[in-house]
Amino acid sequence: QAASGSGDDALAIVGADGLVEAVNEAYTRLTGYGPEEAVGRPEGGLLDPGSAGLVIRRRKNGESYRAWRSLHALRDAAGGTLYLVSLQAATL
């Protein structure tokens, strides 16, 4: 499944189980993984919800990249985590 969001920020919607449920086109451009490859797989290296920091990751082709990554929790009325939203912006 595809997710929308800012055109430059890679976005992954992650379920409470840690598995990717949707990504946007920027995610595919940044990582090389399309929705059909990312959905259902674990989103590695998750930070604590509400945190942000510089991460070094690998693209599908093995090339490394640096990105500023933030993680945000979407919660239900009782405060339980429904989804995590992972945003990545590539850095130079």
C-alpha positions as CSV (number, residue, x, y, z in Angstrom):
1,Q,0.0,0.0,0.0
2,A,1.1,3.6,-0.6
3,A,1.0,6.4,1.9
4,S,1.0,10.1,1.2
5,G,3.0,12.8,2.8
6,S,5.5,15.5,2.0
7,G,7.1,14.8,-1.3
8,D,10.6,14.9,0.1
9,D,10.2,13.0,3.3
10,A,10.3,9.2,3.3
11,L,7.3,8.0,5.3
12,A,6.6,4.6,6.6
13,I,3.4,3.7,8.6
14,V,4.4,0.9,11.1
15,G,1.9,-1.2,13.0
16,A,2.1,-1.7,16.8
17,D,3.7,-5.1,15.9
18,G,6.7,-3.3,14.2
19,L,5.8,-4.3,10.7
20,V,5.5,-1.8,7.9
21,E,1.9,-1.3,6.7
22,A,2.5,1.4,4.1
23,V,5.2,3.6,2.5
24,N,5.2,6.7,0.3
25,E,7.0,7.3,-3.0
26,A,9.8,9.2,-1.2
27,Y,10.5,6.1,0.9
28,T,11.0,4.1,-2.3
29,R,13.2,6.8,-3.8
30,L,15.4,7.0,-0.6
31,T,15.6,3.3,0.2
32,G,15.1,1.6,-3.1
33,Y,12.3,-0.6,-1.6
34,G,8.9,-0.4,-3.1
35,P,5.6,-0.9,-1.2
36,E,5.4,-4.5,-2.4
37,E,8.9,-5.2,-0.8
38,A,8.5,-3.1,2.4
39,V,5.0,-3.9,3.5
40,G,4.9,-6.7,6.0
41,R,8.5,-6.5,6.9
42,P,10.0,-5.1,10.1
43,E,11.0,-1.5,10.1
44,G,14.5,-1.8,11.5
45,G,16.2,0.5,14.0
46,L,13.1,2.1,15.4
47,L,13.6,4.8,17.9
48,D,11.3,5.6,20.9
49,P,8.1,7.4,19.8
50,G,8.6,11.1,20.0
51,S,12.4,10.9,19.4
52,A,14.5,12.0,16.5
53,G,18.1,11.6,15.4
54,L,20.6,10.9,12.7
55,V,20.6,7.3,11.3
56,I,22.8,5.6,8.8
57,R,20.9,3.0,6.8
58,R,21.4,0.9,3.7
59,R,19.5,1.1,0.5
60,K,18.3,-2.0,-1.4
61,N,21.4,-1.7,-3.6
62,G,23.7,-1.9,-0.5
63,E,24.7,1.8,-0.6
64,S,24.6,3.5,2.8
65,Y,22.9,6.8,3.3
66,R,22.4,9.3,6.2
67,A,19.0,10.5,7.2
68,W,17.4,12.5,10.0
69,R,14.7,10.3,11.3
70,S,11.8,11.0,13.6
71,L,9.2,8.6,15.0
72,H,5.7,9.6,16.1
73,A,3.0,7.5,17.7
74,L,-0.6,7.6,16.7
75,R,-2.6,6.6,19.7
76,D,-6.2,5.5,20.4
77,A,-8.4,7.2,23.0
78,A,-7.0,5.1,25.8
79,G,-3.4,6.0,24.9
80,G,-2.5,2.8,23.3
81,T,-0.3,2.9,20.2
82,L,-2.2,2.2,17.0
83,Y,0.6,3.0,14.5
84,L,4.1,4.5,14.4
85,V,4.9,7.0,11.7
86,S,8.5,7.0,10.7
87,L,9.8,10.1,8.8
88,Q,13.2,10.2,7.2
89,A,14.8,13.1,5.4
90,A,18.1,12.4,3.6
91,T,21.1,14.5,4.7
92,L,24.3,15.2,2.9
